[in-house]
Amino acid sequence: MIQCTGIEKSYTDKKVLSGISFDIPDGQIFGLLGPSGAGKTTLIKILTGQLAFDGGSAMILQKNVRHLTGEDKKKIGIMMDQFGVYERLSCYDNLKVFADIYGTPKEKIMETLKLVGLEDSAKKPASSLSKGMRVRLQLARVFMVSPEIIFLDEPTTGLDPMTMKQIHRIILDKKKHGCTIFLTTHNMEEAAKLCDTVALLNEGVIVDTGAPEEICRRFNHQKKIVLHLKTGEDRELAHSRESAAEISKLLEEDKVETIHSSEPTLETVFLELTGRKLEEE
Ligand SMILES: Nc1ncnc2c1ncn2[C@@H]1O[C@H](COP(=O)(O)OP(=O)(O)OP(=O)(O)O)[C@@H](O)[C@H]1O
């Protein structure tokens, strides 16, 4: 369980996080969504005991994050941009460095490379890896210690859809094995697909939280139905008795190609709540 209550953080005189509270039950994937500068990385640093904060409390592994020991930290995997890879070392040797630090058995190195699909690249220097392979190597490093909780700071930003899918598969596999996963992203489709719960963070404040589909349902004020007709025309109708009659008529006349309800996405909810887009062009 990760639990935080009323977290406050400022850098010098700039307030970055304000009254952050949530509970993440064990075994869930939790997504923190917010645009650049919202405070996502700062919150990860606080929850993993890397950064002091000004107010509130945070618990992880049933312990106050201010009192995490080295042993506790072995149960927490962290993937962040600034934890780079050793460019000149091979993939295998990159992981060996961590195996040596954490006392992980050597057999686990190939096992982990296999898990992330890098077994054929074990001898390649990290400098020769593609962006997607590099992310997988960073993930492999996180898995070297069999963490109970994994923090992933924007694990798929800038990746192509194929590689993104591979990363999603790995994340879901870890969930299946009981890990609790905390991820940050700008990508609402990714969040909707992976996360049990999301929190929408804007300028250091959580503006909404819940299951992605529940949030979208809650913001479905307009309740629209979209018909794509065989003529190529799209017709948008309100949820109403009159629309039911019109839909029924169009169906009887065999004029309908597809029919679906038009619900808001996390992106449109975020825009409605904050006036900002999650992913700024
Ligand atoms: N060490 C620091 N000193 C001063 N200000 C900082 C420091 N680190 C971050 N900030 C500021 O705090 C705010 C939140 O930064 P943070 O990195 O947590 O945002 P983020 O949501 O992770 O953004 P991104 O998606 O771009 O990584 C930003 O305005 C940033 O400029």
The ligand as an SDF file (V2000), in Angstrom:
LIG
                    3D

 31 33  0  0  0  0  0  0  0  0999 V2000
   15.3270   20.9430   -7.9220 N   0  0  0  0  0  0  0  0  0  0  0  0
   14.4210   21.8530   -8.2830 C   0  0  0  0  0  0  0  0  0  0  0  0
   14.5490   23.1410   -7.9280 N   0  0  0  0  0  0  0  0  0  0  0  0
   13.6330   24.0710   -8.2600 C   0  0  0  0  0  0  0  0  0  0  0  0
   12.5200   23.8060   -8.9820 N   0  0  0  0  0  0  0  0  0  0  0  0
   12.3400   22.5410   -9.3700 C   0  0  0  0  0  0  0  0  0  0  0  0
   13.2690   21.4920   -9.0510 C   0  0  0  0  0  0  0  0  0  0  0  0
   12.8160   20.3260   -9.5810 N   0  0  0  0  0  0  0  0  0  0  0  0
   11.6420   20.6290  -10.1980 C   0  0  0  0  0  0  0  0  0  0  0  0
   11.3580   21.9360  -10.0790 N   0  0  0  0  0  0  0  0  0  0  0  0
   10.1530   22.6270  -10.5940 C   0  0  0  0  0  0  0  0  0  0  0  0
    9.0190   22.0250   -9.9730 O   0  0  0  0  0  0  0  0  0  0  0  0
    7.9450   21.8750  -10.9040 C   0  0  0  0  0  0  0  0  0  0  0  0
    7.5270   20.4180  -10.9770 C   0  0  0  0  0  0  0  0  0  0  0  0
    8.5850   19.6780  -11.5580 O   0  0  0  0  0  0  0  0  0  0  0  0
    8.4890   18.1040  -11.8200 P   0  0  0  0  0  0  0  0  0  0  0  0
    9.7690   17.6950  -12.4530 O   0  0  0  0  0  0  0  0  0  0  0  0
    8.0880   17.4260  -10.5710 O   0  0  0  0  0  0  0  0  0  0  0  0
    7.2960   18.0720  -12.8750 O   0  0  0  0  0  0  0  0  0  0  0  0
    6.8150   16.8670  -13.8190 P   0  0  0  0  0  0  0  0  0  0  0  0
    5.3420   16.8320  -13.7130 O   0  0  0  0  0  0  0  0  0  0  0  0
    7.5590   15.6300  -13.4850 O   0  0  0  0  0  0  0  0  0  0  0  0
    7.2300   17.3880  -15.2640 O   0  0  0  0  0  0  0  0  0  0  0  0
    7.7590   16.5260  -16.5500 P   0  0  0  0  0  0  0  0  0  0  0  0
    6.5760   15.7910  -17.0770 O   0  0  0  0  0  0  0  0  0  0  0  0
    8.2300   17.6080  -17.4750 O   0  0  0  0  0  0  0  0  0  0  0  0
    8.8550   15.6430  -16.0720 O   0  0  0  0  0  0  0  0  0  0  0  0
    8.4400   22.4470  -12.2250 C   0  0  0  0  0  0  0  0  0  0  0  0
    8.0000   23.7690  -12.3310 O   0  0  0  0  0  0  0  0  0  0  0  0
    9.9540   22.3980  -12.0890 C   0  0  0  0  0  0  0  0  0  0  0  0
   10.5500   23.4290  -12.8430 O   0  0  0  0  0  0  0  0  0  0  0  0
  1  2  1  0
  2  3  1  0
  2  7  2  0
  3  4  2  0
  4  5  1  0
  5  6  2  0
  6  7  1  0
  6 10  1  0
  7  8  1  0
  8  9  2  0
  9 10  1  0
 10 11  1  0
 11 12  1  0
 11 30  1  0
 12 13  1  0
 13 14  1  0
 13 28  1  0
 14 15  1  0
 15 16  1  0
 16 17  2  0
 16 18  1  0
 16 19  1  0
 19 20  1  0
 20 21  2  0
 20 22  1  0
 20 23  1  0
 23 24  1  0
 24 25  2  0
 24 26  1  0
 24 27  1  0
 28 29  1  0
 28 30  1  0
 30 31  1  0
M  END
$$$$
